[in-house]
């Protein structure tokens, strides 16, 4: 399906991309704490809403 060279490139690309994301996030962590307070609650509410929709779907199926 994929050649050896393509797999090596994909693995190297993923490692560099993920490490750059981690580096950038660590560099900006103070800004994130200041400007994005309370986003965890928004995420939990969104997950809860999706769970509620799934529960309603299975109940009325």
Steps between C-alpha positions, in 0.01 A plus 500: 500500500770751602865478408770493766604854415146630542466335840832642619397846380161473673657395830763775486241760404268395783782512756615847391144634480401371845822623660450847346143509634622408848778762486260774387241411762761500778626839382149653508364326812489822706302679232260206478441506876425872487271518197333159484372444853190284526535322168500164677138559602406576140664175389321301770166660408555416133588137579196479728275639228628246247447225760145621560425491128642146475295389803179643353575325170541161670200547727256584218640253250 
